[in-house]
Amino acid sequence: MTLRNFFPVIHIHPILLIFIIVSFLTGTFIELMVILGIVLFHELGHFTMAKIFKWRIRGIMLWVFGGVMDTDENGTKPLFEEILVTIAGPFQHLFIYMLLLFLSVNSTVPSSIIELAFFYNSAILLFNLLPIWPLDGGKLIFQILSTLLPYRKAYDYVIIFSICTCIVFLIVQLIFMPFTLSAFILFLFLLMENRSDWKQRYYVFIRFLLRRYHGETYIKGVRPMEVSHDSFLMDIFSNFHREKRHPIYVTFPGDIRESIDEMDCLHSYFHERNYSKPIGEITSNL
């Protein structure tokens, strides 16, 4: 057993380094340390729950008012596990409230620090529940959408919604609210993160398919699909749902129907590299 089994690898985002430098220059280093302590405790909630379910965890990226736990399990584990791992972070804030209450009653910490920690604990909790990817609120929206829509569409929709939400928050702050540099940088950072995720969405989906192809995806039900003989494999894959196995029924001219298993389709795509062959031709050659 190594230390990594008990403690995550922690990375610091470059934007956090900027805030650390600014905190030294402006005399707000103590405030930043309080924020980072709360953020780290929040992320350890995600990490602990993920470890309970034996997820593969690469590490934790910290940035001001939040962080991201990087895992290899998105879209492959049971939905209830993903939801529990997601809400484990916000749940940590309840323990922080109880700790602050205990410290305030026992007068072991100056009241100014207690009030500061209480404020930032509430602010970070509410911030992480915003419906913006990859915040916890955005993840919960994605998890709900992925139960109703194909995985690829759910991911695309949550990124589009997050980008629009970030733009709205930036406009509201610039026009209707007093300008706050830290808040502006945070929402601008989230906007850039979502823009980057939008560019990488195809590779996220390919990783989802590869996990499925290698049998690493949790399956608990069957959802038959009916497709035309001239459909391409990627168009069919785009309608794959999480936790569902898809028997595929191919309709040929003359109302002829043949079936093909999804694993045969995935094998044809990844192993035989039939990127441009229609499903009808692949089915006929089996």
C-alpha positions in Angstrom: 0.0 0.0 0.0 1.4 3.4 -0.9 0.5 6.9 0.4 -1.4 7.5 -2.9 -4.0 4.9 -1.8 -4.9 7.1 1.2 -4.1 10.6 -0.1 -4.7 12.0 -3.5 -2.1 13.6 -5.8 -2.8 17.3 -5.6 -2.1 19.7 -8.4 -2.4 23.5 -8.3 -4.0 25.3 -11.3 -2.0 28.2 -12.7 -4.9 30.6 -11.9 -4.6 29.7 -8.2 -0.9 30.7 -8.3 -2.0 34.1 -9.5 -4.4 34.4 -6.6 -1.7 33.4 -4.1 0.7 36.1 -5.5 -2.2 38.6 -5.3 -3.0 37.6 -1.7 0.6 38.3 -0.7 0.6 41.7 -2.3 -2.8 42.7 -0.9 -2.5 41.2 2.6 -5.2 38.6 2.2 -3.1 35.5 2.5 -5.0 34.3 5.6 -8.3 34.6 3.7 -6.9 32.6 0.8 -5.6 29.9 3.2 -9.1 29.6 4.7 -10.6 29.2 1.3 -8.0 26.6 0.2 -8.6 24.6 3.4 -12.3 24.5 2.7 -11.8 23.6 -0.9 -9.4 20.8 -0.1 -11.8 19.4 2.6 -14.5 19.6 -0.1 -12.4 17.6 -2.6 -11.4 15.1 0.0 -15.1 14.3 0.3 -15.2 13.3 -3.4 -11.9 11.4 -3.1 -13.0 9.4 0.0 -16.4 8.4 -1.6 -14.6 7.5 -4.9 -12.1 5.4 -3.0 -15.0 3.5 -1.2 -16.3 2.5 -4.6 -12.7 1.7 -5.7 -12.6 4.2 -8.5 -9.3 4.9 -10.4 -8.3 8.4 -9.4 -5.5 10.4 -11.1 -5.5 13.3 -8.8 -7.1 16.5 -7.7 -6.7 19.9 -9.3 -7.2 22.8 -7.0 -8.3 26.3 -8.0 -9.9 29.1 -6.0 -13.4 28.3 -4.8 -13.3 24.8 -6.2 -11.4 21.9 -7.6 -11.8 18.9 -9.9 -11.1 15.3 -9.1 -9.7 13.6 -12.2 -10.8 10.0 -12.6 -11.0 7.3 -15.3 -14.6 6.4 -14.4 -16.9 9.0 -16.0 -19.8 7.3 -17.7 -18.6 3.8 -16.8 -19.7 3.4 -13.2 -23.3 3.0 -11.9 -25.2 6.2 -11.9 -25.9 6.0 -8.1 -22.1 5.8 -7.5 -21.5 8.9 -9.6 -24.2 10.9 -7.8 -22.9 9.8 -4.4 -19.3 10.8 -5.3 -20.6 14.2 -6.6 -22.7 15.1 -3.5 -20.0 13.9 -1.1 -18.1 17.2 -1.7 -21.0 19.5 -0.8 -21.8 17.2 2.2 -18.4 18.0 3.7 -19.5 21.6 4.3 -21.9 20.3 6.9 -19.0 19.0 8.9 -17.2 22.3 8.5 -20.3 24.1 9.9 -20.3 21.8 12.9 -16.5 22.3 13.4 -16.9 26.0 13.3 -19.7 25.9 15.8 -17.6 23.8 18.1 -14.7 26.2 17.8 -16.9 29.2 18.4 -18.4 27.7 21.6 -15.0 26.8 23.0 -13.4 30.1 22.0 -10.3 28.3 20.7 -10.1 30.4 17.5 -10.5 34.2 17.2 -14.1 35.1 16.3 -12.9 37.0 13.2 -11.5 33.8 11.7 -14.6 31.9 12.6 -16.8 34.4 10.9 -14.5 34.5 7.8 -14.5 30.7 7.6 -18.3 30.6 8.0 -18.8 33.1 5.2 -16.4 31.3 2.8 -17.8 27.9 3.6 -21.3 29.1 2.6 -19.9 30.9 -0.5 -18.0 27.9 -1.7 -20.9 25.5 -1.1 -23.3 27.7 -3.1 -20.7 28.3 -5.8 -20.1 24.6 -6.3 -23.9 24.0 -6.6 -24.2 26.4 -9.5 -25.4 24.5 -12.7 -22.1 25.0 -14.5 -19.8 22.2 -15.6 -17.5 20.9 -14.0 -18.9 22.2 -10.7 -20.9 19.8 -8.7 -24.2 21.4 -9.7 -23.2 21.0 -13.4 -22.2 17.3 -12.8 -25.6 16.6 -11.2 -27.4 18.1 -14.2 -25.3 16.0 -16.6 -26.0 12.8 -14.5 -29.8 13.5 -14.7 -29.6 14.3 -18.4 -27.7 11.1 -19.1 -30.6 9.1 -17.7 -32.9 10.7 -20.2 -30.7 11.2 -23.3 -27.9 9.4 -25.0 -24.6 9.9 -23.4 -23.1 12.1 -26.1 -26.1 14.4 -26.3 -26.3 14.8 -22.5 -22.6 15.8 -22.4 -23.0 18.3 -25.3 -26.1 19.8 -23.8 -24.5 20.4 -20.4 -21.5 22.0 -21.9 -23.7 24.3 -24.1 -25.8 25.2 -21.1 -22.7 25.9 -18.9 -21.2 28.2 -21.5 -24.5 30.2 -21.8 -24.8 30.3 -18.0 -21.2 31.7 -17.6 -21.9 34.3 -20.2 -25.1 35.4 -18.4 -23.2 35.7 -15.1 -20.4 37.7 -16.7 -22.9 40.1 -18.3 -24.9 40.5 -15.1 -21.8 41.3 -13.2 -20.5 43.8 -15.7 -23.8 45.6 -16.2 -26.1 45.1 -13.2 -23.8 44.5 -10.2 -20.7 46.1 -8.7 -17.6 44.8 -10.5 -15.6 42.2 -8.5 -12.3 41.1 -10.1 -12.2 37.8 -8.4 -15.7 36.8 -9.4 -15.1 38.0 -13.0 -11.9 35.9 -13.2 -13.7 32.8 -11.8 -16.6 32.9 -14.3 -14.2 33.7 -17.1 -12.1 30.7 -16.0 -15.2 28.5 -16.1 -16.1 29.8 -19.5 -12.7 29.0 -20.8 -12.8 25.5 -19.2 -16.1 24.8 -20.9 -14.9 26.1 -24.2 -11.9 23.7 -23.9 -14.2 20.8 -22.9 -16.4 21.6 -25.9 -13.4 21.2 -28.2 -12.5 17.9 -26.5 -16.1 16.5 -26.5 -15.4 14.0 -29.3 -12.5 12.5 -27.4 -14.6 12.3 -24.3 -17.2 10.3 -26.2 -14.5 8.1 -27.8 -13.2 7.3 -24.4 -16.7 6.4 -23.3 -17.0 4.0 -26.3 -13.6 2.4 -25.7 -14.5 1.7 -22.1 -17.7 0.1 -23.3 -15.8 -1.9 -26.0 -13.4 -3.2 -23.3 -16.2 -4.3 -21.0 -15.5 -1.7 -18.4 -19.0 -0.1 -18.4 -21.7 -0.9 -15.9 -24.7 -2.4 -17.7 -28.1 -3.0 -16.0 -30.7 -3.1 -18.8 -31.4 -3.5 -22.5 -32.5 -0.8 -24.9 -33.1 -2.1 -28.5 -32.3 0.2 -31.4 -33.7 0.2 -34.9 -31.5 1.8 -37.6 -31.5 2.1 -41.4 -29.1 0.0 -43.4 -27.3 3.1 -44.6 -26.5 4.4 -41.2 -22.9 4.9 -40.2 -21.4 3.5 -37.0 -20.7 6.8 -35.3 -24.3 7.9 -35.9 -25.5 4.8 -34.2 -23.0 5.2 -31.3 -24.2 8.7 -30.8 -27.5 7.2 -29.6 -26.0 4.9 -27.0 -27.3 5.3 -23.5 -25.3 4.7 -20.3 -26.0 1.5 -18.4 -27.9 0.1 -21.4 -26.9 -2.7 -23.8 -28.1 -2.1 -27.3 -29.2 -4.9 -29.6 -29.3 -3.3 -33.0 -31.9 -4.1 -35.6 -30.9 -3.1 -39.1 -33.7 -2.4 -41.6 -33.0 -3.2 -45.3 -35.1 -2.4 -48.4 -38.1 -4.6 -48.6 -38.7 -4.5 -44.9 -35.9 -7.1 -44.3 -34.5 -6.9 -40.7 -31.3 -8.3 -39.3 -29.8 -8.0 -35.9 -26.3 -7.2 -34.8 -24.9 -6.9 -31.4 -23.4 -3.6 -30.3 -20.1 -5.3 -29.5 -19.8 -6.4 -33.1 -20.3 -2.7 -34.1 -17.7 -1.5 -31.6 -15.3 -4.2 -32.8 -15.8 -3.2 -36.4 -15.1 0.4 -35.6 -12.1 0.1 -33.3 -10.5 -3.1 -34.5 -11.4 -3.3 -38.2 -11.5 0.5 -38.6 -14.7 0.6 -40.6 -15.2 4.3 -40.1 -17.1 4.9 -43.4 -18.9 1.6 -44.0 -22.7 1.6 -43.5 -24.1 -0.7 -40.9 -25.9 -2.7 -43.6 -22.7 -3.8 -45.2 -21.1 -4.6 -41.9 -24.1 -6.7 -40.9 -24.1 -8.6 -44.2 -20.4 -9.5 -43.8 -20.9 -11.1 -40.4 
